[in-house]
Amino acid sequence: MDPSGRFDFAAAYDELNPGRDDHLFYRSLADEAGATRVLDLGCGTGTLTRALAAPGRAAVGIDPDASMLGVAREQPGAALVDWRLGHSDRADTGSADFAVVTGHAAQVFRDDEEWARALADLHRALVPGGVLAFESRNPAARAWEGWTRAETLRFAGPVEFWHETAWVSLPLVAYDTLTRDPRTGAETSDRDILAFREAAALVRSLEDAGFSVIHEYGDWQRATPAADSPEIILVAQRP
Ligand SMILES: C[S@@+](CC[C@H](N)C(=O)[O-])C[C@H]1O[C@@H](n2cnc3c(N)ncnc32)[C@H](O)[C@@H]1O
């Protein structure tokens, strides 16, 4: 908590989200694709962006949240990344051969037109043959049913942090992120709304934007999608 009682979500983000299997998946995918110019839309604190950047591989991280990007810029290796504050329109045309939208950031585009605009910008940013990969939680796995204090409680230092589902009106799900500092009793609550799109809708949105889907997986170990897979992981190509 800062002195005004506000919880600094950006500063705590990486501590609250350790051990990311998705990072291993996206790093392998970038290697397999022979990526040399990477674009990470909704990069947040940029942990994956920095892991993808390397000598001989340029990386651009775009995010509209100045606090998240502020944390990203302070991390070791941050100088290897071109950080951009803003939305998908900040991506340069033909600037990337590999693009990702990770940490379920694809679900923050709750309006279909907004999602279509982001996909159009990603298509424009990729060179022909370029690869786009992202994931979205499978609505059939009903992840929101586990968003209770009992199942999500974790700690940022001494501060309790948890999620609670507020309402479900598919494809939209609203949930609250709550914190409580036991030292002061200070509490915060923020509401977010996510889109839980079906796989078919996601594939259609990619095709409408001019992509061809080349792989679909149900989890980070690349399982074939099943009805109750936790994730819808899509790998698409700009022809
Ligand atoms: C859950 S975080 C994921 C961050 C990071 N990709 C990761 O894997 O940890 C979602 C991110 O999406 C960003 N975001 C929200 N709206 C966005 C938009 N319209 N375009 C791009 N990014 C957006 C947020 O600022 C936030 O950093």
The ligand as an ORCA input file, in Angstrom:
! r2SCAN-3c Opt
* xyz 0 1
  C      -2.988     -9.350    -16.919
  S      -1.928     -8.158    -17.643
  C      -0.842     -9.173    -18.627
  C       0.533     -8.569    -18.748
  C       1.581     -9.415    -19.455
  N       1.260     -9.623    -20.858
  C       1.793    -10.736    -18.775
  O       1.778    -11.769    -19.456
  O       2.026    -10.746    -17.554
  C      -2.951     -7.397    -18.889
  C      -2.297     -6.197    -19.522
  O      -3.111     -5.744    -20.610
  C      -2.994     -4.338    -20.646
  N      -4.101     -3.751    -21.424
  C      -5.305     -3.349    -20.981
  N      -6.025     -2.847    -22.002
  C      -5.251     -2.938    -23.110
  C      -5.410     -2.566    -24.470
  N      -6.544     -2.011    -24.904
  N      -4.385     -2.781    -25.334
  C      -3.249     -3.364    -24.911
  N      -3.037     -3.733    -23.624
  C      -4.020     -3.528    -22.742
  C      -2.999     -3.945    -19.185
  O      -2.491     -2.638    -18.986
  C      -2.132     -5.025    -18.575
  O      -0.778     -4.641    -18.489
*
